Amino acid sequence: MKTGIIISAAPQNSPDILYATGFHATDPFIYVECGKERSAYVPLLEYSRAAKSVRAGIKVHEFTGGAIRATLSHIIEKYPGVSWTVPSDFPFSLAEHMKGQGAVLNCPEGPLFSARLVKNAIEIKNILRATRLAEKAMLRAERIIADSSVDSRKRLTYGRKLLTSEFLISQIELEIFTGGGVAESTIAACGKHSAEPHNNGKGLIYSEQPIVVDIFPRLRNCGYWGDITRTFVKGRAPQQVKKAFYAVKEARDFSKTLIRSGAIASDVYRSAVKILEKHGFTTGRNEKGDYGFFHSLGHGLGLEIHEEPRLSPKNAKPLETGNVITVEPGLYYPEWGGVRLEDTVVVKKNSAETLTVFPTVLEIE
């Protein structure tokens, strides 16, 4: 049986259709790949722009009857006897429609386009641009903390107002937007909020407590992501926070020396765990919740903020030249907060090239 690929989605929601076509559109359209033929079916209002913008070798057609379902029926009729592969996020209603037309559908467990895992020079350049934008926003956050004063209750004050996580996040995201990116779910979590890795942060920011800042912008013109995390303390860091910071920094930096083509992802993860344990930081769960290092060491970065390959204990696959991955060990304790440090690297034949250049500093005077 012949096989083909069908995607129906808007590029802003589907990295697969953006990767396949290179076409940015607000509304969903259809991408079809069967044998040597590649086609894009778009609404009438997008036809002219799509014809100029899609990747070379893709034929552009208008929707049949102006509708997605009618177009899918046309495609099934045009390619009889084809088993269609669809992405994991393919709309259920459209899948049911296609099955009703006699189509056979398959959904792979892994990526629809395995080539997405290995980035070419243009993709790496786009990720680097997104990384620089993230670093620019991180510098903005660092300067706000540095320019803040501390009152008698150890609260930070900026511009005569008490500094909050919400304000810090707004300034970070404004910097991203003016630089050509979009940032959502930015993290600026202080104190005990930072003990939860995906807690965005809320309320006042205090001195002598860890402030985890995690920034991950998506470039509006190409869809590629950047990702960086730093942990700051305004003033003097408590000894426990300082000890955790330097353990995490050593785990991050040593892990990067192990990354190269052929390195097993789970081995790199375990190397970080050993370093953290060497410094006395174990992982577990008690009545207050999870503590220690309880997430993966990193993830792939590209047209998705979290994609393959993962630096996790479950991934026994070797890394490949051209993978772009984050390296972000962390330690989290409900009693005092957390520390996380994140860089982005490109896997090379014999080493890892670090794209992140932002300095790693804990204390801000």
N, C-alpha and C positions, 0 to 999 in steps of 0.2 A: 504494500500500500504506500502511495506517495505521502510525503509529509510536508507540512507548511507551518508558518507562524502567523497568528493574527493577534493584534493588540488593538483595543479600542479604549482610548483614554485621552485626557488632557495632559500635555507635557509637564505642567506644573505639579501634577499628581503622579506621573508615571515616568520614572527615570528610564525605563526600557524604551518607550516610544520616543523620548527625547534622544536617547543614545542611537536608536536605529535611524532616525530621520534628520536630526539636527534642527528640527522645526519647532519654534516656540509659538504656541497658540493658546488662547484662553479656553476655548471650547474643545470637547473631545473630537478626535478624528480617528481614522482607521489606518493601521499599517498592515500590509500583507507581504509575506515572503513565501514564494513557492517555486522550488527549483532555482533557476537563475533570475526569475522575475521578482522585482520589488516594486511595490506600489503604495501610494498614499491616497486615501479617499477623504476629501475635506468638504466642509460646507462651501457653498457658492461664494460667500463673501471672503473666504480665505484662499480661493483658488489661485488668484494672480500672485499673491505673496508667497504661497507655498511653492508654486512653480519656480520661483526665483531663489527660494531658501533651502529646499530639501537637499540632502546629500546627492552627489552625482550618482546616476544610475537608477534613481527612483522615479517612476512615472506617477504623475499627479492626475487624479480624476475627481470630478465632483461627486458628491453623494448621489446615489441612485434615488430618484424621487425625493431628494432633499432630506432623507432620513437615514439614520444609522441602521435600523433593522432592515429596511429595504435593501440597503447596500450590502449587508451581511448575506442576505438571501441571494443577491446577485453574485457575490463572491463564491458562495457554495455551489451555485449553478455553473459558474464559469470554470471551477476547478472540481469536477466530480471525482469522488473516490479518494479524497485527500483526508488524512488524519491531521487535524489541526492542533498545534501546541499553543497554549495560551498562558499568560503570566498568572501568578498566584492571586493577583488582585483583579482579575478579569471579572466584569460585572456578572453576577449570577443570573440576572434577568436576560442578559444577552446570550449567555451560555445556554439557558433553557430554550431561547428562541432558535439558536443554531441547531440544538439537538432535535427540536421539533421539525427542522428542515432536513433531518437525516444526517447531520454532520457528526463526526467522531471527534471528541475533544480529549486532549491530554494536558496535564498540568505538572511540570517537573518540580521536584523538591528543591533543586538548586536554582541558581540564576538562569534566567531565560537566555541571556547572552553571556557565556562564560568569559568572553573577551573583555567584558567590563572590568574584570578583576585585575587585568594588566593594563596599566595606563601608558598611553603614548606620550610623546614630548608635548603635544598641545594640551592634553589633559593635565599633565603635571604642571605646566605653566599656569593653567586656570586654577588649580588647587593652590599653587604658590601665591597667586593673586588674592585668593580668598583668605589664605593664611596671613598675608601681610595686612589685609583689612582687619582681621581678627586681632592682630597685634596692635594695630593703631587704636582700636577700641579698648584693648587692655591697657594701653598707655594712658588713655583718658581716665579709666577707672583708677589706675594707680595714682595719677596726679590729683584726682578729687580726694582720695584718701590722704595723700601727702599734704594737701592744702587745707585739710580739715583740722580744727582745733578740738581739744578734749576738755569737757567740763568736769565739774567736781564728782559727777556720777559716772564718769568714764564714757559718756556718750559723745559721739563725734558730731561736730557742728560744722556745716559748710554753708558759706554765704548767709550767716545769721540764722540758719534753720538747721534743725536736727537732721543729720544724714540718715536716710533709710535705704534699705535694700531696693525698694521700689524706685526711688529717685536714681540710685546708682545704675539700675537696670535701664531706666529710661535714657540716661545719658550714653550708655554703651550702645543701645539700639539706635539712637539718633546718629551716632558716629558711623555706625554700619550703614544706615540708610543713605546718608549724605555721600558715602563712599561707593554707592552702587550695589549694596547688598540688602538682604532681608535677614533679620534675626528674630527668632521667636524662642520662648522658653529659656532665655538667658538666665544664668544662675549668678547671684551675688548673695551668698548665704553666710550669715555670721553666727558664730557661737554654736549652740546646740543644733541649730538648723543645718549647719554644715556636716553634721553626722549622718545625714541622709543624702546620698549622692545626687539625687534628682530633685531635692528640695530647692525651689527657686530662691528662697529667702523672703523674709517678711519682717517689717518693722525696723526698729532702731539698730544702728551699727555701733559697736562698742570697741574701745581700745583693749589691748591685751587679750583679744579673742581672735581665733582664726576666721578669715574671710575668704571663702572659696569662690573664685570668679571663673566661670566656665562660659566661653563665648564661641558660638558656632554659626557663622554667617553663610548664607547662600547667595552667590552672585546672581543678580537679576538677569544679566545678559547671556549667561551660558548655563546656569543651573548647578555649577560645582560648588562644593562646600569647603570651608576651612574649620579648624577646631583647635582651641587652645584652652588650657586651664592653668591658673596660678593660684597660690594661696598666700595671702598677705596677713600681717598683723600690724596694726597701728601701735607704735611704741614697742615696749618690751614684750616678747613672746614668753609665755610660761614655759618652764623647762620641759614639760611633757609634750607641748606642741612643738617646741624646737627639736626635741629628740625624734618625734614622728616625722617632721619635715625633712630632716637629713637622712632618715631611713628611706623615705619615699624617693628622695632625690637620688640616693645611691641605687635604689632598685630601678628607677627609670633609666639612669645613665648607663648602668651595667647591662641592662636588657638591650639597649640600643647597640652595644658592642657585639651582641650575639646574633643580631638580625642580618641575614644575608640570604641569597638564593639557596634553597635547599634546607635551611634551618626549619626544624619542626616547631610549629606554633605553640604547641602545648609545652615543649621544653623551655621555650623562652618565658612562658608564663610561670613555670615552676621555678625558674631561676630567680624571678622577682620575689616569689613567696619565700624562698630560702633566705634571701637577704633581709626581708622584713622580720622573719622569725629569728634571724641571727641577732637582730637588735631588740628582741624581746616582744615583738608584736605578733601575737597569735590571732587566729580567727575563730569565731564561734558565735554562740547565741546564749543570752541569759534573760532574766526577767525584764530587763530594760530594752532588749532587742538584739539585733545583729551588731557585731563589733569586729574590728580588724579589717582585712582585705577580702571583700566578698563580691567583687565583680571581675570581669575579664580584664586582662592587662591592656587591651586595645582592640580596635576594630578597623576595618577597611573604610576608606574615605574616597568619595568621588561624587557621583550624581545623587547619592544618598548619604546622609550623615552617618548612618550605621549600615555598613555592607560587609560582604566577605572580602578578605579572610579575617577571622577573629583570632586574637591571641588569647585563647581560652583553654582550660584543661581538657576540653572535649574535642579540640581540633588537632588531630594527629597528622594533618597534611603539611607538606613542606611549603614554605613561602616561595614566591616566584619573583624573578626580576621584573620590576615594573609595578608590583603591588605598592599601594600607598596606604599606610596604616598609622594609627595613633599609638602612642605608648603612654599609658596613664595609670600608673599604680596609685593607690590611695589607702588611707587608714582612717577609720571612722569609729568614734566612741561616743555613745549617748551622753556620757558624763560631761564632756568638754567640747565636742565637735569633731571636725575632720580636716584632713589634709589631702589634696590631690594635685598632682603636677602632670601636665600633658604636653607632649611634643608630637609633631607629625613627621614621619620619615618615609623616604622612598627606598624600597628594597633594591639593592644592587647585587651584582654577581658575588662580590666578596665583602660587602659592608652595607651599612645603612647610611643614606644621605639625609641629614636632618634639615627639614625645610624651616623649622621654627628657629628664630634668632632672638626672640624676646628673652631678656635675662631672667634668671630664677633667683628671686630675692624674697626673703620672708618678712623682715622687719622694715617698716616704713616710719621714719621719724616725723 
